[in-house]
Amino acid sequence: MGTSVKVNAANPGYCATDLNAHTGFRTAEQGAAIAVRLATLDADGPTGAYLEDAGPIGW
């Protein structure tokens, strides 16, 4: 039986947050963009991928 659940990992990049004393070069909003994109995937979206804004990340 198939499922519509997709499982992906996202890399937000080095974001300026309280965790790193705001030394990151990306804003939290920029970092969140990939998570929002993955959370709103349509049925044809990727699954089993490690992604960033620019696309898949290679090992």
PDB file of N, H, CA, C and O in Angstrom:
ATOM      1  N   MET A   1       0.839  -1.170   0.000  1.00  0.00           N
ATOM      2  CA  MET A   1       0.000   0.000   0.000  1.00  0.00           C
ATOM      3  C   MET A   1       0.892   1.243   0.000  1.00  0.00           C
ATOM      4  O   MET A   1       1.850   1.301   0.770  1.00  0.00           O
ATOM      5  N   GLY A   2       0.607   2.225  -0.831  1.00  0.00           N
ATOM      6  H   GLY A   2      -0.172   2.178  -1.456  1.00  0.00           H
ATOM      7  CA  GLY A   2       1.369   3.462  -0.920  1.00  0.00           C
ATOM      8  C   GLY A   2       0.984   4.444   0.173  1.00  0.00           C
ATOM      9  O   GLY A   2      -0.024   4.278   0.859  1.00  0.00           O
ATOM     10  N   THR A   3       1.799   5.454   0.314  1.00  0.00           N
ATOM     11  H   THR A   3       2.618   5.589  -0.244  1.00  0.00           H
ATOM     12  CA  THR A   3       1.525   6.504   1.298  1.00  0.00           C
ATOM     13  C   THR A   3       1.825   7.858   0.684  1.00  0.00           C
ATOM     14  O   THR A   3       2.657   7.964  -0.217  1.00  0.00           O
ATOM     15  N   SER A   4       1.160   8.880   1.162  1.00  0.00           N
ATOM     16  H   SER A   4       0.484   8.793   1.894  1.00  0.00           H
ATOM     17  CA  SER A   4       1.418  10.226   0.661  1.00  0.00           C
ATOM     18  C   SER A   4       2.424  10.969   1.541  1.00  0.00           C
ATOM     19  O   SER A   4       2.707  12.143   1.305  1.00  0.00           O
ATOM     20  N   VAL A   5       2.965  10.287   2.555  1.00  0.00           N
ATOM     21  H   VAL A   5       2.735   9.333   2.747  1.00  0.00           H
ATOM     22  CA  VAL A   5       3.931  10.907   3.456  1.00  0.00           C
ATOM     23  C   VAL A   5       5.279  11.028   2.761  1.00  0.00           C
ATOM     24  O   VAL A   5       5.745  10.084   2.123  1.00  0.00           O
ATOM     25  N   LYS A   6       5.899  12.188   2.887  1.00  0.00           N
ATOM     26  H   LYS A   6       5.521  12.955   3.406  1.00  0.00           H
ATOM     27  CA  LYS A   6       7.223  12.421   2.331  1.00  0.00           C
ATOM     28  C   LYS A   6       8.181  12.710   3.486  1.00  0.00           C
ATOM     29  O   LYS A   6       7.835  13.423   4.428  1.00  0.00           O
ATOM     30  N   VAL A   7       9.381  12.153   3.403  1.00  0.00           N
ATOM     31  H   VAL A   7       9.662  11.574   2.638  1.00  0.00           H
ATOM     32  CA  VAL A   7      10.385  12.365   4.436  1.00  0.00           C
ATOM     33  C   VAL A   7      11.623  12.972   3.777  1.00  0.00           C
ATOM     34  O   VAL A   7      12.241  12.350   2.913  1.00  0.00           O
ATOM     35  N   ASN A   8      11.976  14.177   4.186  1.00  0.00           N
ATOM     36  H   ASN A   8      11.474  14.682   4.887  1.00  0.00           H
ATOM     37  CA  ASN A   8      13.137  14.888   3.665  1.00  0.00           C
ATOM     38  C   ASN A   8      13.875  15.556   4.816  1.00  0.00           C
ATOM     39  O   ASN A   8      13.324  15.731   5.903  1.00  0.00           O
ATOM     40  N   ALA A   9      15.118  15.923   4.568  1.00  0.00           N
ATOM     41  H   ALA A   9      15.566  15.781   3.685  1.00  0.00           H
ATOM     42  CA  ALA A   9      15.908  16.692   5.532  1.00  0.00           C
ATOM     43  C   ALA A   9      16.249  18.023   4.884  1.00  0.00           C
ATOM     44  O   ALA A   9      16.446  18.101   3.672  1.00  0.00           O
ATOM     45  N   ALA A  10      16.318  19.069   5.699  1.00  0.00           N
ATOM     46  H   ALA A  10      16.158  19.005   6.684  1.00  0.00           H
ATOM     47  CA  ALA A  10      16.593  20.407   5.177  1.00  0.00           C
ATOM     48  C   ALA A  10      17.801  21.021   5.871  1.00  0.00           C
ATOM     49  O   ALA A  10      17.973  20.872   7.081  1.00  0.00           O
ATOM     50  N   ASN A  11      18.631  21.708   5.103  1.00  0.00           N
ATOM     51  H   ASN A  11      18.490  21.830   4.120  1.00  0.00           H
ATOM     52  CA  ASN A  11      19.765  22.460   5.620  1.00  0.00           C
ATOM     53  C   ASN A  11      19.439  23.945   5.469  1.00  0.00           C
ATOM     54  O   ASN A  11      19.400  24.442   4.344  1.00  0.00           O
ATOM     55  N   PRO A  12      19.205  24.667   6.566  1.00  0.00           N
ATOM     56  CA  PRO A  12      18.847  26.074   6.468  1.00  0.00           C
ATOM     57  C   PRO A  12      20.039  26.991   6.215  1.00  0.00           C
ATOM     58  O   PRO A  12      19.856  28.180   5.953  1.00  0.00           O
ATOM     59  N   GLY A  13      21.237  26.464   6.288  1.00  0.00           N
ATOM     60  H   GLY A  13      21.386  25.498   6.501  1.00  0.00           H
ATOM     61  CA  GLY A  13      22.436  27.295   6.145  1.00  0.00           C
ATOM     62  C   GLY A  13      22.811  27.909   7.486  1.00  0.00           C
ATOM     63  O   GLY A  13      22.171  27.645   8.504  1.00  0.00           O
ATOM     64  N   TYR A  14      23.846  28.724   7.476  1.00  0.00           N
ATOM     65  H   TYR A  14      24.366  28.939   6.650  1.00  0.00           H
ATOM     66  CA  TYR A  14      24.368  29.334   8.705  1.00  0.00           C
ATOM     67  C   TYR A  14      23.577  30.605   9.006  1.00  0.00           C
ATOM     68  O   TYR A  14      23.867  31.676   8.473  1.00  0.00           O
ATOM     69  N   CYS A  15      22.579  30.463   9.866  1.00  0.00           N
ATOM     70  H   CYS A  15      22.343  29.593  10.299  1.00  0.00           H
ATOM     71  CA  CYS A  15      21.656  31.562  10.166  1.00  0.00           C
ATOM     72  C   CYS A  15      22.028  32.259  11.469  1.00  0.00           C
ATOM     73  O   CYS A  15      22.472  31.620  12.424  1.00  0.00           O
ATOM     74  N   ALA A  16      21.848  33.546  11.497  1.00  0.00           N
ATOM     75  H   ALA A  16      21.487  34.065  10.722  1.00  0.00           H
ATOM     76  CA  ALA A  16      22.094  34.349  12.693  1.00  0.00           C
ATOM     77  C   ALA A  16      20.949  34.123  13.679  1.00  0.00           C
ATOM     78  O   ALA A  16      19.816  34.543  13.447  1.00  0.00           O
ATOM     79  N   THR A  17      21.272  33.447  14.791  1.00  0.00           N
ATOM     80  H   THR A  17      22.193  33.105  14.980  1.00  0.00           H
ATOM     81  CA  THR A  17      20.281  33.165  15.828  1.00  0.00           C
ATOM     82  C   THR A  17      20.918  33.336  17.197  1.00  0.00           C
ATOM     83  O   THR A  17      22.121  33.571  17.305  1.00  0.00           O
ATOM     84  N   ASP A  18      20.110  33.218  18.236  1.00  0.00           N
ATOM     85  H   ASP A  18      19.133  33.027  18.148  1.00  0.00           H
ATOM     86  CA  ASP A  18      20.641  33.282  19.601  1.00  0.00           C
ATOM     87  C   ASP A  18      21.641  32.153  19.863  1.00  0.00           C
ATOM     88  O   ASP A  18      22.536  32.303  20.694  1.00  0.00           O
ATOM     89  N   LEU A  19      21.497  31.025  19.162  1.00  0.00           N
ATOM     90  H   LEU A  19      20.770  30.903  18.486  1.00  0.00           H
ATOM     91  CA  LEU A  19      22.383  29.883  19.384  1.00  0.00           C
ATOM     92  C   LEU A  19      23.837  30.167  19.005  1.00  0.00           C
ATOM     93  O   LEU A  19      24.748  29.538  19.542  1.00  0.00           O
ATOM     94  N   ASN A  20      24.061  31.105  18.089  1.00  0.00           N
ATOM     95  H   ASN A  20      23.321  31.617  17.652  1.00  0.00           H
ATOM     96  CA  ASN A  20      25.424  31.405  17.662  1.00  0.00           C
ATOM     97  C   ASN A  20      25.774  32.892  17.809  1.00  0.00           C
ATOM     98  O   ASN A  20      26.593  33.422  17.059  1.00  0.00           O
ATOM     99  N   ALA A  21      25.151  33.546  18.771  1.00  0.00           N
ATOM    100  H   ALA A  21      24.485  33.116  19.381  1.00  0.00           H
ATOM    101  CA  ALA A  21      25.392  34.979  19.045  1.00  0.00           C
ATOM    102  C   ALA A  21      25.198  35.842  17.797  1.00  0.00           C
ATOM    103  O   ALA A  21      25.870  36.858  17.623  1.00  0.00           O
ATOM    104  N   HIS A  22      24.282  35.430  16.945  1.00  0.00           N
ATOM    105  H   HIS A  22      23.736  34.604  17.087  1.00  0.00           H
ATOM    106  CA  HIS A  22      23.916  36.170  15.727  1.00  0.00           C
ATOM    107  C   HIS A  22      25.097  36.387  14.786  1.00  0.00           C
ATOM    108  O   HIS A  22      25.226  37.448  14.174  1.00  0.00           O
ATOM    109  N   THR A  23      25.964  35.369  14.672  1.00  0.00           N
ATOM    110  H   THR A  23      25.859  34.507  15.168  1.00  0.00           H
ATOM    111  CA  THR A  23      27.116  35.478  13.781  1.00  0.00           C
ATOM    112  C   THR A  23      26.861  34.893  12.397  1.00  0.00           C
ATOM    113  O   THR A  23      27.712  35.015  11.516  1.00  0.00           O
ATOM    114  N   GLY A  24      25.734  34.275  12.190  1.00  0.00           N
ATOM    115  H   GLY A  24      25.043  34.175  12.905  1.00  0.00           H
ATOM    116  CA  GLY A  24      25.419  33.698  10.881  1.00  0.00           C
ATOM    117  C   GLY A  24      25.212  34.774   9.833  1.00  0.00           C
ATOM    118  O   GLY A  24      24.882  35.915  10.156  1.00  0.00           O
ATOM    119  N   PHE A  25      25.407  34.402   8.573  1.00  0.00           N
ATOM    120  H   PHE A  25      25.675  33.475   8.311  1.00  0.00           H
ATOM    121  CA  PHE A  25      25.259  35.374   7.482  1.00  0.00           C
ATOM    122  C   PHE A  25      23.884  35.334   6.827  1.00  0.00           C
ATOM    123  O   PHE A  25      23.614  36.114   5.914  1.00  0.00           O
ATOM    124  N   ARG A  26      23.011  34.435   7.280  1.00  0.00           N
ATOM    125  H   ARG A  26      23.231  33.801   8.021  1.00  0.00           H
ATOM    126  CA  ARG A  26      21.635  34.392   6.782  1.00  0.00           C
ATOM    127  C   ARG A  26      20.687  34.738   7.915  1.00  0.00           C
ATOM    128  O   ARG A  26      20.987  34.491   9.083  1.00  0.00           O
ATOM    129  N   THR A  27      19.542  35.309   7.566  1.00  0.00           N
ATOM    130  H   THR A  27      19.299  35.510   6.617  1.00  0.00           H
ATOM    131  CA  THR A  27      18.535  35.593   8.578  1.00  0.00           C
ATOM    132  C   THR A  27      17.754  34.323   8.888  1.00  0.00           C
ATOM    133  O   THR A  27      17.774  33.365   8.116  1.00  0.00           O
ATOM    134  N   ALA A  28      17.076  34.327  10.010  1.00  0.00           N
ATOM    135  H   ALA A  28      17.060  35.105  10.638  1.00  0.00           H
ATOM    136  CA  ALA A  28      16.223  33.178  10.358  1.00  0.00           C
ATOM    137  C   ALA A  28      15.144  32.987   9.295  1.00  0.00           C
ATOM    138  O   ALA A  28      14.790  31.852   8.974  1.00  0.00           O
ATOM    139  N   GLU A  29      14.627  34.066   8.754  1.00  0.00           N
ATOM    140  H   GLU A  29      14.915  34.988   9.015  1.00  0.00           H
ATOM    141  CA  GLU A  29      13.602  33.982   7.710  1.00  0.00           C
ATOM    142  C   GLU A  29      14.154  33.306   6.462  1.00  0.00           C
ATOM    143  O   GLU A  29      13.471  32.488   5.845  1.00  0.00           O
ATOM    144  N   GLN A  30      15.383  33.642   6.086  1.00  0.00           N
ATOM    145  H   GLN A  30      15.938  34.306   6.586  1.00  0.00           H
ATOM    146  CA  GLN A  30      16.001  32.989   4.923  1.00  0.00           C
ATOM    147  C   GLN A  30      16.190  31.500   5.196  1.00  0.00           C
ATOM    148  O   GLN A  30      15.936  30.670   4.322  1.00  0.00           O
ATOM    149  N   GLY A  31      16.628  31.164   6.387  1.00  0.00           N
ATOM    150  H   GLY A  31      16.834  31.838   7.097  1.00  0.00           H
ATOM    151  CA  GLY A  31      16.823  29.765   6.742  1.00  0.00           C
ATOM    152  C   GLY A  31      15.533  28.978   6.758  1.00  0.00           C
ATOM    153  O   GLY A  31      15.530  27.791   6.432  1.00  0.00           O
ATOM    154  N   ALA A  32      14.441  29.614   7.129  1.00  0.00           N
ATOM    155  H   ALA A  32      14.444  30.578   7.393  1.00  0.00           H
ATOM    156  CA  ALA A  32      13.142  28.939   7.206  1.00  0.00           C
ATOM    157  C   ALA A  32      12.548  28.644   5.834  1.00  0.00           C
ATOM    158  O   ALA A  32      11.648  27.811   5.722  1.00  0.00           O
ATOM    159  N   ALA A  33      13.027  29.302   4.802  1.00  0.00           N
ATOM    160  H   ALA A  33      13.758  29.978   4.892  1.00  0.00           H
ATOM    161  CA  ALA A  33      12.429  29.163   3.467  1.00  0.00           C
ATOM    162  C   ALA A  33      12.427  27.711   2.988  1.00  0.00           C
ATOM    163  O   ALA A  33      11.434  27.264   2.414  1.00  0.00           O
ATOM    164  N   ILE A  34      13.501  26.973   3.206  1.00  0.00           N
ATOM    165  H   ILE A  34      14.308  27.337   3.672  1.00  0.00           H
ATOM    166  CA  ILE A  34      13.554  25.584   2.741  1.00  0.00           C
ATOM    167  C   ILE A  34      12.568  24.715   3.521  1.00  0.00           C
ATOM    168  O   ILE A  34      11.946  23.824   2.941  1.00  0.00           O
ATOM    169  N   ALA A  35      12.414  24.956   4.813  1.00  0.00           N
ATOM    170  H   ALA A  35      12.919  25.680   5.284  1.00  0.00           H
ATOM    171  CA  ALA A  35      11.454  24.185   5.613  1.00  0.00           C
ATOM    172  C   ALA A  35      10.029  24.453   5.145  1.00  0.00           C
ATOM    173  O   ALA A  35       9.220  23.528   5.062  1.00  0.00           O
ATOM    174  N   VAL A  36       9.720  25.690   4.844  1.00  0.00           N
ATOM    175  H   VAL A  36      10.377  26.440   4.912  1.00  0.00           H
ATOM    176  CA  VAL A  36       8.378  26.036   4.350  1.00  0.00           C
ATOM    177  C   VAL A  36       8.143  25.374   3.000  1.00  0.00           C
ATOM    178  O   VAL A  36       7.067  24.835   2.741  1.00  0.00           O
ATOM    179  N   ARG A  37       9.167  25.420   2.135  1.00  0.00           N
ATOM    180  H   ARG A  37      10.041  25.858   2.345  1.00  0.00           H
ATOM    181  CA  ARG A  37       9.019  24.796   0.818  1.00  0.00           C
ATOM    182  C   ARG A  37       8.756  23.289   0.952  1.00  0.00           C
ATOM    183  O   ARG A  37       7.897  22.746   0.256  1.00  0.00           O
ATOM    184  N   LEU A  38       9.481  22.626   1.830  1.00  0.00           N
ATOM    185  H   LEU A  38      10.178  23.068   2.396  1.00  0.00           H
ATOM    186  CA  LEU A  38       9.275  21.188   2.014  1.00  0.00           C
ATOM    187  C   LEU A  38       7.925  20.884   2.668  1.00  0.00           C
ATOM    188  O   LEU A  38       7.291  19.879   2.349  1.00  0.00           O
ATOM    189  N   ALA A  39       7.492  21.744   3.573  1.00  0.00           N
ATOM    190  H   ALA A  39       8.008  22.561   3.833  1.00  0.00           H
ATOM    191  CA  ALA A  39       6.216  21.523   4.251  1.00  0.00           C
ATOM    192  C   ALA A  39       5.026  21.694   3.316  1.00  0.00           C
ATOM    193  O   ALA A  39       3.928  21.224   3.617  1.00  0.00           O
ATOM    194  N   THR A  40       5.233  22.357   2.194  1.00  0.00           N
ATOM    195  H   THR A  40       6.125  22.739   1.950  1.00  0.00           H
ATOM    196  CA  THR A  40       4.130  22.618   1.267  1.00  0.00           C
ATOM    197  C   THR A  40       4.313  21.903  -0.072  1.00  0.00           C
ATOM    198  O   THR A  40       3.773  22.342  -1.087  1.00  0.00           O
ATOM    199  N   LEU A  41       5.069  20.809  -0.080  1.00  0.00           N
ATOM    200  H   LEU A  41       5.509  20.452   0.745  1.00  0.00           H
ATOM    201  CA  LEU A  41       5.279  20.047  -1.316  1.00  0.00           C
ATOM    202  C   LEU A  41       3.969  19.506  -1.866  1.00  0.00           C
ATOM    203  O   LEU A  41       3.054  19.172  -1.114  1.00  0.00           O
ATOM    204  N   ASP A  42       3.895  19.426  -3.181  1.00  0.00           N
ATOM    205  H   ASP A  42       4.639  19.697  -3.792  1.00  0.00           H
ATOM    206  CA  ASP A  42       2.731  18.780  -3.783  1.00  0.00           C
ATOM    207  C   ASP A  42       3.022  17.283  -3.939  1.00  0.00           C
ATOM    208  O   ASP A  42       4.084  16.812  -3.530  1.00  0.00           O
ATOM    209  N   ALA A  43       2.112  16.560  -4.510  1.00  0.00           N
ATOM    210  H   ALA A  43       1.250  16.943  -4.842  1.00  0.00           H
ATOM    211  CA  ALA A  43       2.230  15.105  -4.618  1.00  0.00           C
ATOM    212  C   ALA A  43       3.449  14.665  -5.432  1.00  0.00           C
ATOM    213  O   ALA A  43       3.944  13.554  -5.240  1.00  0.00           O
ATOM    214  N   ASP A  44       3.933  15.505  -6.325  1.00  0.00           N
ATOM    215  H   ASP A  44       3.531  16.408  -6.481  1.00  0.00           H
ATOM    216  CA  ASP A  44       5.082  15.149  -7.164  1.00  0.00           C
ATOM    217  C   ASP A  44       6.415  15.575  -6.567  1.00  0.00           C
ATOM    218  O   ASP A  44       7.455  15.403  -7.202  1.00  0.00           O
ATOM    219  N   GLY A  45       6.404  16.129  -5.360  1.00  0.00           N
ATOM    220  H   GLY A  45       5.559  16.269  -4.844  1.00  0.00           H
ATOM    221  CA  GLY A  45       7.628  16.610  -4.727  1.00  0.00           C
ATOM    222  C   GLY A  45       8.567  15.485  -4.339  1.00  0.00           C
ATOM    223  O   GLY A  45       8.171  14.320  -4.323  1.00  0.00           O
ATOM    224  N   PRO A  46       9.824  15.830  -4.020  1.00  0.00           N
ATOM    225  CA  PRO A  46      10.819  14.814  -3.677  1.00  0.00           C
ATOM    226  C   PRO A  46      10.547  14.165  -2.323  1.00  0.00           C
ATOM    227  O   PRO A  46       9.833  14.717  -1.486  1.00  0.00           O
ATOM    228  N   THR A  47      11.123  12.996  -2.127  1.00  0.00           N
ATOM    229  H   THR A  47      11.703  12.548  -2.807  1.00  0.00           H
ATOM    230  CA  THR A  47      11.108  12.326  -0.845  1.00  0.00           C
ATOM    231  C   THR A  47      12.445  11.613  -0.688  1.00  0.00           C
ATOM    232  O   THR A  47      13.048  11.198  -1.678  1.00  0.00           O
ATOM    233  N   GLY A  48      12.909  11.470   0.545  1.00  0.00           N
ATOM    234  H   GLY A  48      12.420  11.807   1.349  1.00  0.00           H
ATOM    235  CA  GLY A  48      14.190  10.829   0.792  1.00  0.00           C
ATOM    236  C   GLY A  48      15.362  11.694   0.389  1.00  0.00           C
ATOM    237  O   GLY A  48      16.420  11.168   0.043  1.00  0.00           O
ATOM    238  N   ALA A  49      15.206  13.016   0.423  1.00  0.00           N
ATOM    239  H   ALA A  49      14.347  13.444   0.704  1.00  0.00           H
ATOM    240  CA  ALA A  49      16.250  13.927  -0.040  1.00  0.00           C
ATOM    241  C   ALA A  49      16.792  14.789   1.091  1.00  0.00           C
ATOM    242  O   ALA A  49      16.118  15.018   2.096  1.00  0.00           O
ATOM    243  N   TYR A  50      18.016  15.260   0.909  1.00  0.00           N
ATOM    244  H   TYR A  50      18.562  15.074   0.092  1.00  0.00           H
ATOM    245  CA  TYR A  50      18.647  16.231   1.811  1.00  0.00           C
ATOM    246  C   TYR A  50      18.800  17.494   0.988  1.00  0.00           C
ATOM    247  O   TYR A  50      19.585  17.521   0.040  1.00  0.00           O
ATOM    248  N   LEU A  51      18.059  18.549   1.337  1.00  0.00           N
ATOM    249  H   LEU A  51      17.421  18.527   2.108  1.00  0.00           H
ATOM    250  CA  LEU A  51      17.929  19.721   0.474  1.00  0.00           C
ATOM    251  C   LEU A  51      18.335  21.026   1.162  1.00  0.00           C
ATOM    252  O   LEU A  51      18.288  21.152   2.386  1.00  0.00           O
ATOM    253  N   GLU A  52      18.734  21.987   0.333  1.00  0.00           N
ATOM    254  H   GLU A  52      18.772  21.885  -0.661  1.00  0.00           H
ATOM    255  CA  GLU A  52      18.957  23.369   0.747  1.00  0.00           C
ATOM    256  C   GLU A  52      18.296  24.255  -0.292  1.00  0.00           C
ATOM    257  O   GLU A  52      17.678  23.751  -1.230  1.00  0.00           O
ATOM    258  N   ASP A  53      18.416  25.567  -0.141  1.00  0.00           N
ATOM    259  H   ASP A  53      18.918  25.976   0.620  1.00  0.00           H
ATOM    260  CA  ASP A  53      17.763  26.481  -1.097  1.00  0.00           C
ATOM    261  C   ASP A  53      18.149  26.199  -2.539  1.00  0.00           C
ATOM    262  O   ASP A  53      17.313  26.291  -3.438  1.00  0.00           O
ATOM    263  N   ALA A  54      19.418  25.853  -2.765  1.00  0.00           N
ATOM    264  H   ALA A  54      20.097  25.778  -2.035  1.00  0.00           H
ATOM    265  CA  ALA A  54      19.912  25.641  -4.125  1.00  0.00           C
ATOM    266  C   ALA A  54      19.525  24.280  -4.694  1.00  0.00           C
ATOM    267  O   ALA A  54      19.726  24.043  -5.885  1.00  0.00           O
ATOM    268  N   GLY A  55      18.977  23.380  -3.884  1.00  0.00           N
ATOM    269  H   GLY A  55      18.813  23.573  -2.916  1.00  0.00           H
ATOM    270  CA  GLY A  55      18.586  22.068  -4.365  1.00  0.00           C
ATOM    271  C   GLY A  55      19.181  20.963  -3.508  1.00  0.00           C
ATOM    272  O   GLY A  55      19.481  21.183  -2.335  1.00  0.00           O
ATOM    273  N   PRO A  56      19.355  19.767  -4.087  1.00  0.00           N
ATOM    274  CA  PRO A  56      19.883  18.633  -3.336  1.00  0.00           C
ATOM    275  C   PRO A  56      21.323  18.857  -2.890  1.00  0.00           C
ATOM    276  O   PRO A  56      22.099  19.531  -3.568  1.00  0.00           O
ATOM    277  N   ILE A  57      21.665  18.287  -1.750  1.00  0.00           N
ATOM    278  H   ILE A  57      21.035  17.740  -1.199  1.00  0.00           H
ATOM    279  CA  ILE A  57      23.021  18.365  -1.230  1.00  0.00           C
ATOM    280  C   ILE A  57      23.677  16.995  -1.427  1.00  0.00           C
ATOM    281  O   ILE A  57      23.133  15.981  -0.991  1.00  0.00           O
ATOM    282  N   GLY A  58      24.814  16.962  -2.065  1.00  0.00           N
ATOM    283  H   GLY A  58      25.256  17.786  -2.420  1.00  0.00           H
ATOM    284  CA  GLY A  58      25.526  15.696  -2.288  1.00  0.00           C
ATOM    285  C   GLY A  58      26.335  15.294  -1.073  1.00  0.00           C
ATOM    286  O   GLY A  58      26.709  16.139  -0.261  1.00  0.00           O
ATOM    287  N   TRP A  59      26.602  14.024  -0.949  1.00  0.00           N
ATOM    288  H   TRP A  59      26.298  13.337  -1.609  1.00  0.00           H
ATOM    289  CA  TRP A  59      27.412  13.508   0.152  1.00  0.00           C
ATOM    290  C   TRP A  59      28.812  13.525  -0.309  1.00  0.00           C
ATOM    291  O   TRP A  59      29.712  13.136   0.435  1.00  0.00           O
TER     292      TRP A  59
END
